[in-house]
Amino acid sequence: MKYYKIEFTETNFESVELPEGPYLSDYLTAVNSPVLFGCRSGICGTCLIEVTPLQGDLDLPDELEAETLALFAPNNPNARLACQLNLTTCISLKKIKSL
């Protein structure tokens, strides 16, 4: 199993290493992180984050996530929903507020 480093920018939260896999939310609720979760289905925007890959690329958002991102972060190409993001590379993230 591969593990990836998650850095939490602009916070005092320490970096964590998490296993590759579906939905970052499955792991961030088990570790101390600045990301909060609401519906976990990709529609509420509670877990809106700005993601910067530290190596490699991220999977593109699916149609539902893209629609939610267009609503909550229309001008931010690095915005993602933590509940929908599959961890496939090391990332830096920060919580962002929706409009």
C-alpha positions as a Markdown table, in Angstrom:
| # | Residue | x | y | z |
|---|---|---|---|---|
| 1 | Met | 0.0 | 0.0 | 0.0 |
| 2 | Lys | 1.3 | 3.5 | -0.9 |
| 3 | Tyr | 1.3 | 6.3 | 1.6 |
| 4 | Tyr | 1.1 | 10.0 | 0.8 |
| 5 | Lys | 2.1 | 13.1 | 2.8 |
| 6 | Ile | -0.6 | 15.7 | 3.5 |
| 7 | Glu | 0.5 | 19.1 | 4.5 |
| 8 | Phe | -1.9 | 21.6 | 6.1 |
| 9 | Thr | -0.8 | 25.1 | 5.0 |
| 10 | Glu | -1.5 | 28.2 | 7.0 |
| 11 | Thr | -2.3 | 26.2 | 10.1 |
| 12 | Asn | -0.5 | 24.7 | 13.1 |
| 13 | Phe | -1.6 | 21.2 | 12.2 |
| 14 | Glu | 1.2 | 18.8 | 11.6 |
| 15 | Ser | 1.6 | 16.9 | 8.4 |
| 16 | Val | 0.3 | 13.4 | 8.2 |
| 17 | Glu | 0.9 | 10.4 | 6.0 |
| 18 | Leu | -2.2 | 8.6 | 4.8 |
| 19 | Pro | -2.7 | 5.5 | 2.7 |
| 20 | Glu | -3.7 | 5.8 | -0.9 |
| 21 | Gly | -7.4 | 5.3 | -1.4 |
| 22 | Pro | -10.9 | 6.6 | -1.8 |
| 23 | Tyr | -12.0 | 9.8 | -0.3 |
| 24 | Leu | -9.7 | 11.9 | 1.8 |
| 25 | Ser | -12.6 | 12.4 | 4.3 |
| 26 | Asp | -12.3 | 8.8 | 5.4 |
| 27 | Tyr | -8.9 | 9.5 | 6.8 |
| 28 | Leu | -9.1 | 13.2 | 7.9 |
| 29 | Thr | -11.9 | 12.5 | 10.3 |
| 30 | Ala | -9.6 | 9.9 | 12.1 |
| 31 | Val | -6.7 | 12.3 | 12.4 |
| 32 | Asn | -6.4 | 15.8 | 13.8 |
| 33 | Ser | -7.1 | 18.1 | 10.8 |
| 34 | Pro | -8.5 | 21.5 | 10.0 |
| 35 | Val | -11.1 | 20.1 | 7.6 |
| 36 | Leu | -14.7 | 19.7 | 8.7 |
| 37 | Phe | -17.3 | 17.6 | 7.0 |
| 38 | Gly | -21.0 | 17.8 | 6.5 |
| 39 | Cys | -23.0 | 15.7 | 4.1 |
| 40 | Arg | -20.0 | 13.7 | 2.7 |
| 41 | Ser | -21.8 | 13.3 | -0.6 |
| 42 | Gly | -20.3 | 16.3 | -2.4 |
| 43 | Ile | -23.1 | 18.8 | -2.3 |
| 44 | Cys | -22.8 | 21.0 | 0.9 |
| 45 | Gly | -19.4 | 22.5 | 0.4 |
| 46 | Thr | -18.4 | 22.2 | 4.1 |
| 47 | Cys | -15.2 | 20.4 | 3.2 |
| 48 | Leu | -14.1 | 22.8 | 0.5 |
| 49 | Ile | -10.3 | 22.9 | 0.3 |
| 50 | Glu | -7.6 | 24.3 | -1.9 |
| 51 | Val | -5.2 | 21.5 | -3.0 |
| 52 | Thr | -1.7 | 21.7 | -4.4 |
| 53 | Pro | -0.2 | 18.4 | -5.5 |
| 54 | Leu | 3.4 | 18.1 | -4.2 |
| 55 | Gln | 4.2 | 15.5 | -6.8 |
| 56 | Gly | 2.2 | 14.0 | -9.7 |
| 57 | Asp | -1.3 | 14.9 | -10.5 |
| 58 | Leu | -4.7 | 14.5 | -8.9 |
| 59 | Asp | -7.7 | 12.8 | -10.4 |
| 60 | Leu | -10.1 | 15.3 | -12.0 |
| 61 | Pro | -13.4 | 16.0 | -10.2 |
| 62 | Asp | -16.4 | 13.9 | -11.3 |
| 63 | Glu | -19.4 | 15.7 | -12.7 |
| 64 | Leu | -21.2 | 16.1 | -9.3 |
| 65 | Glu | -18.1 | 17.5 | -7.6 |
| 66 | Ala | -17.4 | 19.9 | -10.6 |
| 67 | Glu | -21.0 | 21.2 | -10.3 |
| 68 | Thr | -20.5 | 21.8 | -6.5 |
| 69 | Leu | -17.1 | 23.5 | -7.1 |
| 70 | Ala | -18.7 | 25.8 | -9.7 |
| 71 | Leu | -21.2 | 26.9 | -7.1 |
| 72 | Phe | -18.9 | 27.3 | -4.1 |
| 73 | Ala | -15.5 | 28.2 | -5.6 |
| 74 | Pro | -16.2 | 29.3 | -9.2 |
| 75 | Asn | -12.9 | 31.1 | -9.7 |
| 76 | Asn | -10.5 | 28.7 | -8.0 |
| 77 | Pro | -9.1 | 25.9 | -10.2 |
| 78 | Asn | -7.4 | 24.3 | -7.2 |
| 79 | Ala | -10.6 | 23.9 | -5.2 |
| 80 | Arg | -11.7 | 20.4 | -4.3 |
| 81 | Leu | -14.1 | 18.7 | -1.9 |
| 82 | Ala | -12.2 | 16.6 | 0.6 |
| 83 | Cys | -15.1 | 14.2 | 0.8 |
| 84 | Gln | -14.8 | 13.5 | -2.9 |
| 85 | Leu | -11.0 | 13.6 | -3.4 |
| 86 | Asn | -9.2 | 10.3 | -3.9 |
| 87 | Leu | -5.7 | 10.4 | -2.4 |
| 88 | Thr | -3.3 | 9.6 | -5.3 |
| 89 | Thr | -0.3 | 11.8 | -4.5 |
| 90 | Cys | 1.3 | 13.9 | -1.8 |
| 91 | Ile | -0.6 | 17.2 | -1.4 |
| 92 | Ser | -0.7 | 20.5 | 0.4 |
| 93 | Leu | -4.1 | 21.7 | 1.4 |
| 94 | Lys | -5.8 | 24.5 | 3.1 |
| 95 | Lys | -9.4 | 25.0 | 4.1 |
| 96 | Ile | -11.2 | 27.7 | 2.1 |
| 97 | Lys | -14.5 | 29.4 | 2.8 |
| 98 | Ser | -17.2 | 29.1 | 0.3 |
| 99 | Leu | -18.8 | 32.2 | -1.1 |
